[in-house]
């Protein structure tokens, strides 16, 4: 039951992120080249999409805790699947923008629910909880890499399939939840969908050791770290392309860095996860270490003239993210109980999404008003500050 439970969850996580990697590169190109809308309009639509997805993230956490684990997943997958299904047959303006917004709501709900299920499964297998988060993070990156590779081929051949395949993926996930939901919950088919008494008692015992004030401080420090690190990380997805082009590199050089990131992560992540776990028992120290490493990756960029310097910077970033990103939800899970597990996981998703949404704009503002060198130094200092803040988190 335990192995099967984790397999289904890994499959759903990889599938969700494959759709993310599949659809994200398409939106701007489709709206500007095929629907002939301006870059400003497409940017506004994507901003609304991101905002609604964050709303879905928060709603997903609330529903997961207050309503039903399986019901929340079903709701998110159903909304997204129907949205993609209609979009595959009718992708005209302004219906495209409306449907994309609806899809964002469904995907936001489903994404938080998948993360919350990961937290529940990790709590049920406490001896291997951190390893479960590490594996889930790795499967997410594999999904994104596969989706990004597939869309480059399918988008050129068929607009219909570009939107129909994500619908099929989410419909398949719907069937998994319907017919294998009891396995995801880690319980026998005839038991109700509820958190076990053992899990709730254990989680409450850990949480009760912290005062409500200290717990609030912990959450502020963690959410602040998530926001800042994604503000910095998102520069690689956006403003870094312009910086490299200004330094006489090609788009192929730029995109090759992300292929390197995806491939190296598959090797580095399992290795670094085990090393960090064996060296430091406290999760906050592991996160602080990962943040410091990620911060130092930006130090190489102001003086980068050769391509190998960008490669080194990306590899350092990959090492840091392989420690940081899976460990933050594991730490949040440590502070949560069966009654608020979904809400706590939604904090990570929402603040990460907020950082990704604000990062490109704030980065371009600093680079324009000052310079890219100033941008990289500010990011480095900001990440070091939140790394220090993580050391103030009170952890058992």
N, C-alpha and C positions, 0 to 999 in steps of 0.2 A: 504493500500500500504506500509506504513512504517513498520508494523509488519512483513508483508510478505517479504519485502526487507531484513530485518535483519535475518529472519529465513533461507532464501536461502543462505545468506552469512555465517551464523553459520554452516549450513550443509556442505558447500564447505570447510570451514576452518577445521572442525572436520574430514572430509573425507581425506583431504590432509595430515593432521598430523597422521591420522590412517595409511596411506600408509607409512609415514616416520617411525613410530614406528614399522610397519610390516616388512619393508625391511632392515632397518639399522642393526639389529642383524644377518641377514642372510648372508650378503656379505662375511665377513671374513671366516665364517664357510664353506660356499659353495665353495669358491675358494681354500681353503686349504684341506678340507676333500673330496670334490667331484671332483674338477678339478685338485687336487694334485699339486697346485702351492705353492711356499714357502711363508712363512709369510712376507718376505721382498717384494716379488712381489705383494702380496695382499695389503700390506700397501701402496705401490707405486700407485696401481690402485685406492685405496680409496683417496689418496692424490690428484690425478688428478681429480677424481670425485668431490671432495670438491672444488678444484680450478675452475673447469668448472661450478659448481653450483653457486659459487660466481660471475662468469662472467655472468651467467644467471640472477642472482639477479640484477646486475647493468643494464644489457640489458633490463630487465623487467621494471625497473623504467623509463628508457629512452623511451621505447615504450609506456608505460602507459601515459606519459606526451605528447609525440610528435605525437603518432600514433592514438591509440584507446584503450579505457578501455577494452571493450569486446574483441576486436581483440587481445590484449595482452594475456588475459586469454585463449582464444581459441588457440593461438599459443603455449603457454606453455603446456596446457593440451594435445593438439594433439601430440606434440613431445614426451611427456612422455608416453602417452597411446600407441602410435605405438611402442615405444621402449620396453615397457613391453610386448606387444602383441607378437612381434618377439621373445623376450627373453623366453617367456613361451614355445614356440615350438622349439627353437634352442638355448639351453644354453650350448654351447661348447666354449672351449678356442681357439683363443683369441677373438672370437666374443662377449663373455660375457663382457670382459673389454671395448670393443668398444661401445656396446649397453648401458652399465652402464654409460659411459661418456655422451652419447647422452641423456639418461634419466636425468642425472644431469643438463644438460642445460635446458631441458623442465621444470623440477621441480623448478629450480632456477627462471625462468621467471614467472611461475605460482605463486610461493610463494610470490614474491614481488607484483605481481598483486593483490593477495588476501589481503595482508597487505595494499596496496594502496586503494583498494576498501573500506576497513574498515575505512581508513582515510577520504575518500569521504563521506561515510555514517555518520561518526561522525561529520563532518562539516555541513552536512545537518540537523543534530539534535543536535545542539550545547549545548542545556541544559542538554543533557544526553551523551555528547561525551565521557567523561572519563569512564562512565559505559559501553559503547559499547566496548571500548578497554579491559576493565576488563572481560566482558563476552566472548569476542573472545579469550582472553588468557586462560580462563578456558576451553572453548570448545576445544582448541588446546591440552591441557593436557589430557582431556578426550579421544580425538582421539588417542594420543600417547599410553595411557594406554590400550585402547581397542586393538590397533594394536599389541602391545607387547604381550598381552595375546593370541590373535588369532594365531600369527605366531608360538608360541611354540607347538601348536597342528597341524596346517596345514603343516608346514615344514617337520615334521616327516612322514606325510602320502602321500604328493604329491608335487614334485618339480614343476610340471606343474601349479597347483593351486597357489603355492607360488608367481608365477610371473603373472598368468592370473587374479587373483583377483584384484591386483593393476591396471591392464589395465581396468578392468570393472569399478572400482571406478572412474578413470579419464575419461572414456567414459561417465559415468553418469554425471560427472561434466560438460563435453562438452555439453551435452543435456540441462543441466540447463542454461548454458550461452546462448545457441542458442535460447531456447524458453522462458526463463525468464530474459534475459539480460536487457530488459527495466525496469524491476522491480528492479534489482540490481542497476541500475543507478538512481532510484528514480524518474522516469519520465514516462509520458504516452507513450504508444507504438508508437505513430506516431511522437514523437519528436526525433530530432537527438541526437546522443550520445555525449553530451557535458556537461561541468560543468555549473551550473546555474550562472546567473549574480550576484545574491545576494551573493552566496558563494564566488565568485571571488572577489567581491568588499569588502566583510567583511575581507577576508584573506589578501588582499592587504593592507587594512587599518591598520591591526595589524602589518604586516611586515614592512610597511613604517615608523612605529614609531622607528625602529631600523636602525642604519647606516649599510652599507654593511660590514664594519669592525667588528662591534659588532656581526652581524649575523654570520660572519665567525668564530669569537671567540666562540660563542655559539655552533656552529656545531662541532668545534674541541674538546671542552670540553665534549660534549655529546658523540661523537664518541669514544673519549678516554675512557670515563667511560664504554661504551658498550664493548670495547675491553678488558679492564682490568677485568671487572666483569666476562666475559665469559672465560678469561684465568684461573681465579680462579674456577669458577663453573665447568669447564670441568675436573678438577681434580677428582671430584666425579665419573665421568663416566669412568675414566681411571686409574690413579695411586693410587687412594684410595683402589682399590681392592687388590693391592700388599701390601699396608701398613697394611690393616686389616689382610691379610693372614700372614704377618710377625709377627703380634701381636696375632697369634693363633686363629683367627676367621675363619669361613668357608665361602665359596661362598654363601651358603644359607643365612647366616647372612648379607652378603653384599647386595644381591639382595632384601632381605626383607626391607632394608632401602628405596629402590626406590618404593616399593609397599606402604610403609608408606608415602613417599613423595607425591605420586599420590592421595592417599585417603585423606590425611590431607589437601592437596591443595584445594580439592573440598569444604571443610568446611572453611578453613582459608581465602582463596582468596576473596570470597564475603564479609566476615566480615572485613578483614583488608582494603580492598578497600574503604568501606564506612567510616571506622574509620579515615583513613588517609585523605580522601576527606573532612570530616567534621572538622577535626582539622586544616588542612593546606590548604589554598586556592591556594597557588602557587605550581605548579607541581614540580618545581626544589627542593623544600623542601621535598616533598613526596619522590622523587627519592633519595635525600641525606639520608633521614631517612632509607629507604629500604637498601641502600648500606651499611650504618653503621651496621645495623642488620646482613646483610649477612657477612660482614667482621668479626664480633664478633663470628660467628659460627665456624670460623677456630681456634679461641683461645682455644677451648676445646680439640682440637685434639692432640696436643703434649703430653698432660698428660693423654689421654684417655686409661684406662686399662680395664674398664668394658663396656659391650655392651650398657648399658643405656646412657653412655656418648656420644656414636655415635648417638643414637636416639635423644638425646637432641640437639646435633649439627645439625642434619638433620632438626629437627623441627624449630630451629632458622633460618636456611637457607631458609626453606619453607616460613616462615613469611616474611623474607626480600625479597625474589623473588616475592612473591604475591603482594608486593607494587611496586617494582622496574620495573619488566619486562613489565607490561601493561602500565605503566605511561610514559616510555621513548618514545614510538611511539606517545603517546598522546601529549607530549611536542613538538616533531618534527613536528607534524601536526599543532600545534599552530603557528609555525614559517613559515609554507609553504603557498603557494598560489595554485590556481587551475592549474597554469602552471607548477609547480614543485613538486606537492604532491607525485607523484610516485618516483621521484628521491630522495626526502628526506626520504621516507620510506625505500628505498633501502639502505641508509646509515646504518640504524639500522640492517638490515638483513645481509649486507656485513661484517660489523665490528663484528657482533655477530658470523658469520660463521668463520671469520678469527681468532677470539679468540678460538673457538672450535677446529680449525685446529692446531693452534700453541700450545695450552695449554698442551696437553699430552706430547709433545716433550720437551718443556721448563721445565715443571714440573719434568719430569724424569731426565733431565739434572741437575737441582738444587738438586734433591733428591740424585742423584748418586755422584755428586761432593761434596756436603755438607751433608745434612740430610733432612728427611721429616719434622722434627721440623723447620728447617730453611725455608723450602718451605712454610709451613703454616703461619709462622710469616711474610714472605715477602708478601704473598697474602693479609694478614690482613692489613699490612701497605699500600700496593698499593691501596686497595679498600678504605681505609680511606682517602688517598690523593685525589682520584678522587671524593669521596663524598664531600670533601672540595671544589674541583674544580667546582662541580655542583652549589655550592652556589654563584659562580662568574657569572653564566649564568644570563643574563639580560632578565627578563620575565615581561610582562605587568602585 
